Amino acid sequence: MGREAFAACRWNGQAGEVKALLESRELILRGALKACFAIADMSDIGVEGDDLRFRAGEHDVALTLGAPLAASWARKLATPPPTLAQKLGIGPSARALLIGETHEPVLLAALAGGRAGSPQEARLSLAIVGSEADLLQALSVHDNLPPGMPIWIVHGKGPRTAFGEGPVRLIMREAGYRDNKVSAVSDALSATRYARSKM
């Protein structure tokens, strides 16, 4: 869930009242002025009085949010989003055992420096699944790891995926697991973290 606020906006020679929605990758304006600014494309982010100011393309944008809120939004806009490795909790001190194969560049980057060379090094599992058989195989591997270790299931997303969130959740719950976190991986993939249900 992003942040939202009503504000006076000045942009591209126009002014008006807008509802501003600050999401993880974009700032959306609705109301008298309509726009969608990719955060990655913003520059010169700062605060002047009550205004949040930034540059988008060739235009300067000002949102009158009040000084405290403008400062908070400016910090959010200037903070790089977490990497996929950070979202998944993968790193040198929390190595992931990869179950299955992937050629997905974002997953390979997330595993760089945080992939377990053996089950003994693993602090979590990352399973790539495209079918029920893949998922059951992943569970058979994961169940041999120490109790309490989380498993991320990487599956297809969207209504057209062959094996996505719904079937994965059903099988995992029948196996005694509960989901506790979700992360986007790419346009076509999502990851859901599961842990054994407490008896």
DOSEPA-271249 format. One record per atom (N, C-alpha, C): residue number from 1; residue in three letters; atom name; z, y, x. Coordinates in steps of 0.02 Angstrom, whole numbers, plus 50000, padded with zeros to 5 digits. Each point is the difference from the previous one (the first is absolute). Example, Ala and Ser with C-alpha at 12.3 -4.5 7.8 and 13.67 -1.06 7.14 Angstrom:
BEGIN
   resi   resn   name       z       y       x
      1    Ala      N   50390   49716   50660
      1    Ala     CA   50000   50059   49955
      1    Ala      C   50000   50060   50045
      2    Ser      N   49964   50053   49982
      2    Ser     CA   50003   50059   50042
      2    Ser      C   50037   50055   49961
This chain:
BEGIN
   resi   resn   name       z       y       x
      1    Met      N   50000   49941   50043
      1    Met     CA   50000   50059   49957
      1    Met      C   50000   50062   50045
      2    Gly      N   49954   50046   49985
      2    Gly     CA   49996   50061   50039
      2    Gly      C   50046   50054   49974
      3    Arg      N   49994   50059   50030
      3    Arg     CA   50038   50058   49977
      3    Arg      C   49955   50042   49956
      4    Glu      N   50030   50037   49954
      4    Glu     CA   49961   50045   49958
      4    Glu      C   50038   50064   49986
      5    Ala      N   49962   50054   49989
      5    Ala     CA   50030   50065   49986
      5    Ala      C   49948   50044   49966
      6    Phe      N   50024   50047   49960
      6    Phe     CA   49957   50051   49971
      6    Phe      C   50003   50060   50046
      7    Ala      N   49941   50030   50012
      7    Ala     CA   49998   50055   50049
      7    Ala      C   49941   50046   49985
      8    Ala      N   50007   50062   50024
      8    Ala     CA   49942   50045   50001
      8    Ala      C   49960   49982   50062
      9    Cys      N   49934   49999   49993
      9    Cys     CA   49957   49980   50055
      9    Cys      C   49947   50053   50013
     10    Arg      N   49987   50012   50063
     10    Arg     CA   49944   50043   50021
     10    Arg      C   49956   49959   50047
     11    Trp      N   49937   49996   49981
     11    Trp     CA   49953   49959   50040
     11    Trp      C   49928   50019   49983
     12    Asn      N   49960   50006   50051
     12    Asn     CA   49928   50010   49991
     12    Asn      C   49985   50062   49957
     13    Gly      N   50039   50054   50010
     13    Gly     CA   49989   50061   49963
     13    Gly      C   50024   49998   49928
     14    Gln      N   50036   49949   49980
     14    Gln     CA   50024   49993   49932
     14    Gln      C   50076   49994   50001
     15    Ala      N   50030   50011   49941
     15    Ala     CA   50073   49993   49994
     15    Ala      C   50015   49973   49931
     16    Gly      N   50053   49961   49995
     16    Gly     CA   50020   49973   49935
     16    Gly      C   50059   49954   50006
     17    Glu      N   50028   49981   49942
     17    Glu     CA   50056   49953   49998
     17    Glu      C   49974   49929   50004
     18    Val      N   50033   49959   50041
     18    Val     CA   49979   49931   50009
     18    Val      C   50061   49954   49998
     19    Lys      N   49985   49937   49988
     19    Lys     CA   50049   49947   50012
     19    Lys      C   49977   49968   50065
     20    Ala      N   50043   50002   50051
     20    Ala     CA   49983   49972   50066
     20    Ala      C   50033   49932   50007
     21    Leu      N   49961   49951   50019
     21    Leu     CA   50024   49932   50011
     21    Leu      C   49990   49982   50074
     22    Leu      N   50055   49988   50035
     22    Leu     CA   49996   49982   50070
     22    Leu      C   50008   49924   50006
     23    Glu      N   49945   49967   50014
     23    Glu     CA   49999   49927   50008
     23    Glu      C   50001   49983   50074
     24    Ser      N   49997   49936   50016
     24    Ser     CA   50006   49980   50070
     24    Ser      C   49941   50021   50042
     25    Arg      N   49940   50006   49969
     25    Arg     CA   49941   50017   50039
     25    Arg      C   49963   50062   49976
     26    Glu      N   50023   50029   49945
     26    Glu     CA   49963   50057   49973
     26    Glu      C   50046   50046   49961
     27    Leu      N   49977   50062   49992
     27    Leu     CA   50033   50050   49959
     27    Leu      C   49952   50016   49943
     28    Ile      N   50022   49989   49939
     28    Ile     CA   49957   50008   49942
     28    Ile      C   50023   50061   49960
     29    Leu      N   49953   50043   49981
     29    Leu     CA   50015   50057   49957
     29    Leu      C   49968   49990   49932
     30    Arg      N   50040   50010   49948
     30    Arg     CA   49975   49996   49931
     30    Arg      C   50021   50064   49964
     31    Gly      N   49960   50021   49953
     31    Gly     CA   50017   50060   49963
     31    Gly      C   49944   50051   50006
     32    Ala      N   50020   50064   50011
     32    Ala     CA   49950   50053   50004
     32    Ala      C   49951   49989   50058
     33    Leu      N   50025   49972   50054
     33    Leu     CA   49957   49982   50058
     33    Leu      C   50005   49925   50010
     34    Lys      N   49944   49969   50011
     34    Lys     CA   50000   49928   50010
     34    Lys      C   49972   49984   50069
     35    Ala      N   50036   49958   50037
     35    Ala     CA   49977   49980   50067
     35    Ala      C   50039   49939   50022
     36    Cys      N   49972   49966   50048
     36    Cys     CA   50033   49943   50032
     36    Cys      C   49990   50008   50075
     37    Phe      N   50054   50012   50037
     37    Phe     CA   49995   50010   50072
     37    Phe      C   50028   49939   50037
     38    Ala      N   49960   49971   50044
     38    Ala     CA   50024   49945   50042
     38    Ala      C   50048   50029   50051
     39    Ile      N   50059   49972   50005
     39    Ile     CA   50050   50026   50048
     39    Ile      C   49974   49996   50071
     40    Ala      N   49962   49948   50015
     40    Ala     CA   49973   49992   50068
     40    Ala      C   49953   50057   50019
     41    Asp      N   49971   50034   49950
     41    Asp     CA   49953   50054   50014
     41    Asp      C   50033   50069   50000
     42    Met      N   50064   50004   49987
     42    Met     CA   50034   50065   49997
     42    Met      C   50018   50023   50071
     43    Ser      N   50002   50066   50008
     43    Ser     CA   50021   50029   50064
     43    Ser      C   50040   50063   49987
     44    Asp      N   50031   50027   50052
     44    Asp     CA   50039   50062   49995
     44    Asp      C   50052   49997   49944
     45    Ile      N   50035   49944   49994
     45    Ile     CA   50050   49991   49948
     45    Ile      C   50062   50041   50019
     46    Gly      N   50025   50041   49953
     46    Gly     CA   50059   50039   50014
     46    Gly      C   50028   50032   49938
     47    Val      N   50053   50039   50008
     47    Val     CA   50034   50033   49945
     47    Val      C   50003   50075   50014
     48    Glu      N   49982   50040   49951
     48    Glu     CA   50006   50073   50003
     48    Glu      C   50037   50023   49937
     49    Gly      N   50063   50019   50008
     49    Gly     CA   50040   50020   49942
     49    Gly      C   50009   49942   49953
     50    Asp      N   49975   50008   49939
     50    Asp     CA   50005   49947   49949
     50    Asp      C   49939   49955   49999
     51    Asp      N   49952   50013   50044
     51    Asp     CA   49935   49965   49997
     51    Asp      C   49994   49944   50051
     52    Leu      N   49975   49944   49976
     52    Leu     CA   49974   49948   50044
     52    Leu      C   49928   50018   50014
     53    Arg      N   49982   50005   50064
     53    Arg     CA   49932   50021   50017
     53    Arg      C   49968   49946   50045
     54    Phe      N   49936   49990   49989
     54    Phe     CA   49962   49955   50044
     54    Phe      C   49926   50017   49995
     55    Arg      N   49963   49973   50046
     55    Arg     CA   49928   50011   50001
     55    Arg      C   49966   49935   49981
     56    Ala      N   49952   50004   49955
     56    Ala     CA   49961   49942   49978
     56    Ala      C   49927   50018   50007
     57    Gly      N   49967   49969   50049
     57    Gly     CA   49931   50019   50013
     57    Gly      C   49996   50071   50024
     58    Glu      N   49961   50041   49965
     58    Glu     CA   49993   50071   50019
     58    Glu      C   50046   50046   49961
     59    His      N   50043   49971   49958
     59    His     CA   50040   50041   49954
     59    His      C   50075   49995   50015
     60    Asp      N   50034   50057   49990
     60    Asp     CA   50073   50002   50004
     60    Asp      C   50028   49988   49930
     61    Val      N   50052   49960   49996
     61    Val     CA   50031   49984   49936
     61    Val      C   50073   50021   50003
     62    Ala      N   50025   50030   49946
     62    Ala     CA   50071   50019   49995
     62    Ala      C   50027   49975   49934
     63    Leu      N   50056   49965   50003
     63    Leu     CA   50036   49976   49941
     63    Leu      C   50069   50032   50000
     64    Thr      N   50016   50037   49948
     64    Thr     CA   50065   50032   49995
     64    Thr      C   50050   49951   49970
     65    Leu      N   50038   49967   50043
     65    Leu     CA   50046   49948   49980
     65    Leu      C   50073   50022   50004
     66    Gly      N   50013   50057   50031
     66    Gly     CA   50068   50019   50018
     66    Gly      C   50013   49976   50071
     67    Ala      N   50039   50039   50037
     67    Ala     CA   50009   49986   50071
     67    Ala      C   50026   49930   50016
     68    Pro      N   50053   49976   49966
     68    Pro     CA   50025   49933   50018
     68    Pro      C   49949   49944   49987
     69    Leu      N   49968   50003   49942
     69    Leu     CA   49951   49948   49983
     69    Leu      C   49938   50005   50045
     70    Ala      N   49979   50061   50014
     70    Ala     CA   49942   50009   50045
     70    Ala      C   50015   49970   50068
     71    Ala      N   50061   50011   50026
     71    Ala     CA   50019   49972   50065
     71    Ala      C   50001   49924   49998
     72    Ser      N   50026   49972   49946
     72    Ser     CA   50003   49928   49993
     72    Ser      C   49930   49969   49997
     73    Trp      N   49955   50030   49961
     73    Trp     CA   49932   49975   49995
     73    Trp      C   49962   50008   50066
     74    Ala      N   50013   50055   50035
     74    Ala     CA   49967   50011   50065
     74    Ala      C   50021   49946   50049
     75    Arg      N   50064   49981   50001
     75    Arg     CA   50023   49946   50044
     75    Arg      C   49966   49934   49982
     76    Lys      N   49995   49987   49935
     76    Lys     CA   49968   49938   49977
     76    Lys      C   49927   49999   50021
     77    Leu      N   49965   50055   49990
     77    Leu     CA   49929   50003   50018
     77    Leu      C   49989   49993   50075
     78    Ala      N   50046   50025   50040
     78    Ala     CA   49992   49999   50073
     78    Ala      C   50024   49934   50032
     79    Thr      N   50033   49958   49960
     79    Thr     CA   50025   49936   50027
     79    Thr      C   49947   49947   49992
     80    Pro      N   49979   49968   50054
     80    Pro     CA   49949   49948   49994
     80    Pro      C   50025   49943   49955
     81    Pro      N   49957   49971   49960
     81    Pro     CA   50021   49944   49957
     81    Pro      C   50019   49940   50043
     82    Pro      N   50044   49956   49975
     82    Pro     CA   50018   49942   50040
     82    Pro      C   49940   49954   50011
     83    Thr      N   50000   49967   50057
     83    Thr     CA   49947   49952   50014
     83    Thr      C   50010   49938   49958
     84    Leu      N   49949   49958   49996
     84    Leu     CA   50008   49937   49964
     84    Leu      C   50054   49957   50032
     85    Ala      N   50003   50000   50067
     85    Ala     CA   50052   49961   50035
     85    Ala      C   50069   50024   49979
     86    Gln      N   50009   50066   49994
     86    Gln     CA   50065   50026   49978
     86    Gln      C   50015   49980   49928
     87    Lys      N   49950   50003   49957
     87    Lys     CA   50010   49981   49930
     87    Lys      C   50020   49926   49994
     88    Leu      N   49970   49959   50042
     88    Leu     CA   50014   49928   49997
     88    Leu      C   50061   49980   50040
     89    Gly      N   50027   50047   50041
     89    Gly     CA   50058   49985   50040
     89    Gly      C   49985   49957   50061
     90    Ile      N   49938   50007   50026
     90    Ile     CA   49979   49961   50058
     90    Ile      C   50004   50042   50063
     91    Gly      N   50027   49971   50053
     91    Gly     CA   50005   50035   50064
     91    Gly      C   50026   49953   50054
     92    Pro      N   50008   50025   50060
     92    Pro     CA   50023   49958   50056
     92    Pro      C   50067   49965   49986
     93    Ser      N   50044   50033   49961
     93    Ser     CA   50065   49969   49986
     93    Ser      C   50000   49963   49933
     94    Ala      N   49945   50001   49964
     94    Ala     CA   49993   49964   49936
     94    Ala      C   49930   49972   49997
     95    Arg      N   49991   49946   50038
     95    Arg     CA   49933   49970   50005
     95    Arg      C   49983   49958   49938
     96    Ala      N   49936   50002   49982
     96    Ala     CA   49977   49964   49941
     96    Ala      C   49961   49938   50020
     97    Leu      N   50015   49945   49967
     97    Leu     CA   49962   49939   50008
     97    Leu      C   49941   50003   49952
     98    Leu      N   49939   50001   50027
     98    Leu     CA   49940   50003   49958
     98    Leu      C   49984   49930   49975
     99    Ile      N   49994   49995   49934
     99    Ile     CA   49981   49936   49969
     99    Ile      C   49933   50011   49967
    100    Gly      N   49950   49965   50023
    100    Gly     CA   49931   50010   49977
    100    Gly      C   49963   50042   50050
    101    Glu      N   49939   50018   49983
    101    Glu     CA   49958   50039   50045
    101    Glu      C   49980   50066   49968
    102    Thr      N   49992   50050   50043
    102    Thr     CA   49975   50065   49976
    102    Thr      C   49955   50031   50052
    103    His      N   49949   50034   49976
    103    His     CA   49957   50041   50043
    103    His      C   50004   50073   49978
    104    Glu      N   50048   50013   49955
    104    Glu     CA   50009   50068   49972
    104    Glu      C   50027   50045   50055
    105    Pro      N   49962   50053   50020
    105    Pro     CA   50022   50042   50055
    105    Pro      C   50070   50031   49991
    106    Val      N   50017   50021   49939
    106    Val     CA   50065   50032   49990
    106    Val      C   50057   49949   50009
    107    Leu      N   49989   49938   49980
    107    Leu     CA   50051   49949   50010
    107    Leu      C   50007   49982   50074
    108    Leu      N   49944   49994   50034
    108    Leu     CA   50002   49985   50072
    108    Leu      C   50035   50056   50038
    109    Ala      N   49988   50063   49980
    109    Ala     CA   50034   50056   50032
    109    Ala      C   50075   49997   49986
    110    Ala      N   50019   49982   49938
    110    Ala     CA   50071   49996   49982
    110    Ala      C   50036   49945   50040
    111    Leu      N   49963   49947   50016
    111    Leu     CA   50030   49944   50037
    111    Leu      C   50001   50012   50075
    112    Ala      N   49961   50047   50024
    112    Ala     CA   49997   50013   50073
    112    Ala      C   50070   50019   50025
    113    Gly      N   50025   49962   50047
    113    Gly     CA   50066   50014   50028
    113    Gly      C   50057   49974   49957
    114    Gly      N   49984   49969   49943
    114    Gly     CA   50053   49975   49957
    114    Gly      C   49987   49932   49972
    115    Arg      N   49953   49964   50031
    115    Arg     CA   49984   49932   49975
    115    Arg      C   50041   49948   50038
    116    Ala      N   50031   49955   49962
    116    Ala     CA   50040   49948   50030
    116    Ala      C   49955   49947   50031
    117    Gly      N   50016   49980   50061
    117    Gly     CA   49961   49948   50034
    117    Gly      C   50022   49930   49978
    118    Ser      N   50058   49995   49969
    118    Ser     CA   50026   49936   49976
    118    Ser      C   50046   50013   49941
    119    Pro      N   50015   49948   49960
    119    Pro     CA   50047   50010   49945
    119    Pro      C   50069   50023   50023
    120    Gln      N   50020   49981   50060
    120    Gln     CA   50065   50020   50025
    120    Gln      C   50006   50075   50012
    121    Glu      N   49944   50033   50014
    121    Glu     CA   50000   50073   50012
    121    Glu      C   49997   50040   49935
    122    Ala      N   49983   49968   49945
    122    Ala     CA   49986   50035   49938
    122    Ala      C   50064   50026   49966
    123    Arg      N   49994   50059   49971
    123    Arg     CA   50053   50028   49957
    123    Arg      C   49975   50008   49929
    124    Leu      N   49935   49989   49990
    124    Leu     CA   49969   50001   49934
    124    Leu      C   49934   49963   50004
    125    Ser      N   49972   49982   49942
    125    Ser     CA   49935   49969   49996
    125    Ser      C   49951   50047   49967
    126    Leu      N   49937   49994   50019
    126    Leu     CA   49945   50038   49969
    126    Leu      C   49946   49949   49984
    127    Ala      N   49992   49985   49937
    127    Ala     CA   49953   49949   49978
    127    Ala      C   49938   50031   49968
    128    Ile      N   49942   49978   50022
    128    Ile     CA   49937   50023   49971
    128    Ile      C   49976   49946   49952
    129    Val      N   49995   50017   49936
    129    Val     CA   49982   49949   49950
    129    Val      C   49942   50023   49957
    130    Gly      N   49957   49952   49984
    130    Gly     CA   49943   50013   49956
    130    Gly      C   49996   49951   49943
    131    Ser      N   50049   49953   49998
    131    Ser     CA   49999   49949   49948
    131    Ser      C   50070   49971   49993
    132    Glu      N   50010   49961   49947
    132    Glu     CA   50065   49967   49990
    132    Glu      C   50014   49952   50058
    133    Ala      N   49949   49965   50024
    133    Ala     CA   50009   49954   50056
    133    Ala      C   50024   50037   50062
    134    Asp      N   49971   50058   50013
    134    Asp     CA   50021   50040   50058
    134    Asp      C   50074   50020   49993
    135    Leu      N   50020   50020   49940
    135    Leu     CA   50068   50022   49989
    135    Leu      C   50049   49942   50008
    136    Leu      N   49984   49943   49972
    136    Leu     CA   50044   49942   50007
    136    Leu      C   50007   49978   50073
    137    Gln      N   49945   50004   50037
    137    Gln     CA   50002   49984   50072
    137    Gln      C   50044   50050   50037
    138    Ala      N   49994   50063   49983
    138    Ala     CA   50041   50052   50032
    138    Ala      C   50074   49988   49986
    139    Leu      N   50016   49981   49939
    139    Leu     CA   50070   49987   49983
    139    Leu      C   50027   49939   50038
    140    Ser      N   49958   49950   50010
    140    Ser     CA   50023   49941   50037
    140    Ser      C   50016   50018   50072
    141    Val      N   49963   50047   50029
    141    Val     CA   50015   50023   50068
    141    Val      C   50062   50044   50000
    142    His      N   50003   50047   49953
    142    His     CA   50056   50047   49997
    142    His      C   50066   49965   49987
    143    Asp      N   49999   49948   49959
    143    Asp     CA   50062   49965   49982
    143    Asp      C   50031   49964   50059
    144    Asn      N   49964   49993   50055
    144    Asn     CA   50028   49969   50060
    144    Asn      C   50032   50052   50047
    145    Leu      N   49997   50063   49981
    145    Leu     CA   50031   50053   50040
    145    Leu      C   50072   50010   49977
    146    Pro      N   50040   50037   50038
    146    Pro     CA   50070   50009   49981
    146    Pro      C   50008   50030   49930
    147    Pro      N   50052   49980   49963
    147    Pro     CA   50011   50026   49932
    147    Pro      C   50009   50076   50001
    148    Gly      N   49978   50031   49947
    148    Gly     CA   50009   50073   49993
    148    Gly      C   49944   50041   50030
    149    Met      N   49953   49968   50034
    149    Met     CA   49946   50037   50031
    149    Met      C   49950   50021   49946
    150    Pro      N   49981   50064   49997
    150    Pro     CA   49951   50022   49950
    150    Pro      C   49930   49977   50016
    151    Ile      N   49959   49997   49949
    151    Ile     CA   49929   49984   50009
    151    Ile      C   49958   50052   49962
    152    Trp      N   49952   50028   50035
    152    Trp     CA   49951   50044   49969
    152    Trp      C   49939   49957   49982
    153    Ile      N   49978   50006   49937
    153    Ile     CA   49940   49966   49978
    153    Ile      C   49945   50052   49994
    154    Val      N   49947   49993   50039
    154    Val     CA   49943   50045   49997
    154    Val      C   49948   49968   49955
    155    His      N   49983   50034   49946
    155    His     CA   49954   49973   49950
    155    His      C   49952   50053   49977
    156    Gly      N   49950   49979   49962
    156    Gly     CA   49951   50047   49973
    156    Gly      C   50033   50045   49949
    157    Lys      N   49969   50059   49988
    157    Lys     CA   50027   50045   49949
    157    Lys      C   49943   50024   49955
    158    Gly      N   50019   50020   49942
    158    Gly     CA   49951   50024   49952
    158    Gly      C   49982   49947   49949
    159    Pro      N   49971   50020   49945
    159    Pro     CA   49985   49953   49945
    159    Pro      C   49947   49948   50017
    160    Arg      N   49960   50012   50051
    160    Arg     CA   49946   49953   50016
    160    Arg      C   50018   49950   50055
    161    Thr      N   50060   50005   50027
    161    Thr     CA   50018   49954   50053
    161    Thr      C   50009   49930   49973
    162    Ala      N   49981   49951   50039
    162    Ala     CA   50004   49930   49979
    162    Ala      C   50072   49975   49997
    163    Phe      N   50042   50024   50046
    163    Phe     CA   50069   49976   50005
    163    Phe      C   50044   50059   50020
    164    Gly      N   50031   50031   49951
    164    Gly     CA   50037   50062   50014
    164    Gly      C   50073   49997   49983
    165    Glu      N   50027   50059   49985
    165    Glu     CA   50072   50009   49991
    165    Glu      C   50030   49955   49946
    166    Gly      N   49968   49995   49943
    166    Gly     CA   50027   49960   49944
    166    Gly      C   50009   49927   50017
    167    Pro      N   49947   49965   50021
    167    Pro     CA   50009   49929   50018
    167    Pro      C   50048   49989   50058
    168    Val      N   49998   50045   50049
    168    Val     CA   50046   49994   50057
    168    Val      C   50072   50005   49976
    169    Arg      N   50015   50050   49959
    169    Arg     CA   50069   50009   49976
    169    Arg      C   50023   49939   49960
    170    Leu      N   49957   49973   49958
    170    Leu     CA   50018   49942   49959
    170    Leu      C   50019   49940   50044
    171    Ile      N   49959   49986   50050
    171    Ile     CA   50012   49944   50044
    171    Ile      C   50063   50012   50042
    172    Met      N   50008   50060   50025
    172    Met     CA   50058   50016   50041
    172    Met      C   50065   49995   49960
    173    Arg      N   50000   50023   49939
    173    Arg     CA   50060   49996   49959
    173    Arg      C   50017   49928   49983
    174    Glu      N   49948   49960   49987
    174    Glu     CA   50012   49929   49987
    174    Glu      C   50029   49965   50061
    175    Ala      N   49984   50026   50059
    175    Ala     CA   50025   49972   50063
    175    Ala      C   50068   50028   50019
    176    Gly      N   50028   50044   49958
    176    Gly     CA   50067   50026   50013
    176    Gly      C   50002   50064   50040
    177    Tyr      N   49944   50037   50002
    177    Tyr     CA   49997   50064   50036
    177    Tyr      C   49996   50058   49951
    178    Arg      N   50024   50058   50022
    178    Arg     CA   49995   50061   49961
    178    Arg      C   49969   50055   50043
    179    Asp      N   49955   50039   49970
    179    Asp     CA   49967   50054   50036
    179    Asp      C   50048   50060   50003
    180    Asn      N   49998   50036   50057
    180    Asn     CA   50044   50057   50008
    180    Asn      C   49966   50061   50032
    181    Lys      N   49936   49994   50017
    181    Lys     CA   49965   50058   50028
    181    Lys      C   49925   49987   49997
    182    Val      N   49961   50054   49992
    182    Val     CA   49927   49995   49999
    182    Val      C   49972   50053   50047
    183    Ser      N   49945   49983   50033
    183    Ser     CA   49966   50048   50044
    183    Ser      C   49925   49991   49994
    184    Ala      N   49964   50055   49994
    184    Ala     CA   49927   49996   50004
    184    Ala      C   49981   49982   50071
    185    Val      N   49948   49961   50008
    185    Val     CA   49975   49981   50066
    185    Val      C   49932   50033   50011
    186    Ser      N   49956   49993   49951
    186    Ser     CA   49933   50029   50004
    186    Ser      C   49976   50010   49928
    187    Asp      N   49937   50020   49992
    187    Asp     CA   49973   50008   49933
    187    Asp      C   49998   49934   49963
    188    Ala      N   49994   49945   50037
    188    Ala     CA   49992   49934   49968
    188    Ala      C   50062   49957   50004
    189    Leu      N   50049   50018   50041
    189    Leu     CA   50059   49957   50011
    189    Leu      C   50065   50037   49987
    190    Ser      N   50049   49963   49976
    190    Ser     CA   50068   50025   49991
    190    Ser      C   50047   49948   50029
    191    Ala      N   50061   50021   50016
    191    Ala     CA   50051   49954   50026
    191    Ala      C   50063   50006   49959
    192    Thr      N   50030   49944   49984
    192    Thr     CA   50062   49998   49963
    192    Thr      C   50051   49961   50041
    193    Arg      N   50060   50029   50007
    193    Arg     CA   50053   49966   50038
    193    Arg      C   50044   49961   49952
    194    Tyr      N   50015   49938   50021
    194    Tyr     CA   50043   49956   49960
    194    Tyr      C   50058   49975   50042
    195    Ala      N   50054   49985   49965
    195    Ala     CA   50058   49968   50031
    195    Ala      C   50027   49948   49952
    196    Arg      N   50033   49950   50027
    196    Arg     CA   50029   49948   49959
    196    Arg      C   50051   50030   49951
    197    Ser      N   49998   49978   49938
    197    Ser     CA   50049   50023   49951
    197    Ser      C   50068   49975   50020
    198    Lys      N   50052   50041   49991
    198    Lys     CA   50068   49979   50015
    198    Lys      C   50026   49958   49942
    199    Met      N   50029   49944   50018
    199    Met     CA   50027   49955   49948
    199    Met      C   50064   50029   49971
